[in-house]
Amino acid sequence: MKVTETKLAGCYILEPEIFEDERGYLTEVFNARRFKQAIGKDIDFVQDNQSFSQYGVVRALHFQLGDHAQAKLIRVLHGIIWDVAVDLRGDSPTYKQYIGVKLSYENKKQLFIPRGFAHGFVVLSATAEVCYKCDNYYHKEAEGGIAYNDPDFDIDWKLPADSLILSEKDKALPNFDTAKS
Ligand SMILES: Cc1cn([C@H]2C[C@H](O)[C@@H](COP(=O)(O)OP(=O)(O)O[C@H]3O[C@H](C)C(=O)[C@H](O)[C@H]3O)O2)c(=O)[nH]c1=O
């Protein structure tokens, strides 16, 4: 598996080996032993999520508060997304910095995001199915979020603003300087 560190401490791009033959391909999308070797930590994932979205959908920027914070391992089953992780760890040298990574069925890249980050993505293909592992359970009461277009971060979502589709909940998210922390 190819492991690439990102500029955000603890955030990695993983590329598992793909075994292709005349029938198609096989890949181990998750192997706990290899994952631990890759990031140097034992992460106990407890929940797998999968969401389907059409072109232009933005699901962002989300996190869970406090003890309910989630580390995530994100991959794309089909389609293409621009996946964004924002470092909200107050003690981090990359606090309030973010990265964007293209994850797709074609590139089979995965993004690992530690606890303490906000996460979101925009769909760049006609549709996309996104799968992600979480190391903590969903806890509705602990949901937090930041406006996808918070000028403090000025995130490039790759599409014209009038192409973007957000939930009413996400449209109402506050900017970071007023969000729950
Ligand atoms: C996240 C989640 C949601 N739900 C229920 C709650 C709602 O009734 C429904 C849709 O939830 P929501 O609109 O919050 O889904 P997204 O906007 O895709 O939220 C996710 O978007 C970004 C990309 C994330 O990284 C988070 O996992 C999560 O915040 O699924 C559950 O039952 N379990 C869950 O783990």
The ligand as an ORCA input file, in Angstrom:
! r2SCAN-3c Opt
* xyz 0 1
  C     -23.742     10.847      9.464
  C     -24.907      9.986      9.875
  C     -26.210     10.351      9.602
  N     -27.231      9.535      9.987
  C     -28.595      9.938      9.626
  C     -29.010     11.283     10.161
  C     -29.933     11.821      9.105
  O     -31.267     11.367      9.354
  C     -29.428     11.182      7.802
  C     -28.609     12.124      6.939
  O     -27.607     12.669      7.779
  P     -26.792     13.936      7.323
  O     -27.675     14.867      6.531
  O     -26.089     14.488      8.530
  O     -25.733     13.275      6.317
  P     -24.442     14.017      5.704
  O     -24.758     15.432      5.355
  O     -23.923     13.123      4.644
  O     -23.418     14.045      6.920
  C     -22.136     13.462      6.854
  O     -21.378     14.290      6.014
  C     -19.973     14.287      6.147
  C     -19.372     13.974      4.806
  C     -19.373     13.501      7.220
  O     -18.153     13.291      7.246
  C     -20.202     13.025      8.343
  O     -20.098     11.622      8.463
  C     -21.633     13.384      8.270
  O     -21.798     14.640      8.900
  O     -28.617     10.062      8.211
  C     -27.031      8.351     10.679
  O     -27.988      7.655     11.039
  N     -25.743      7.983     10.962
  C     -24.659      8.755     10.593
  O     -23.496      8.377     10.874
*
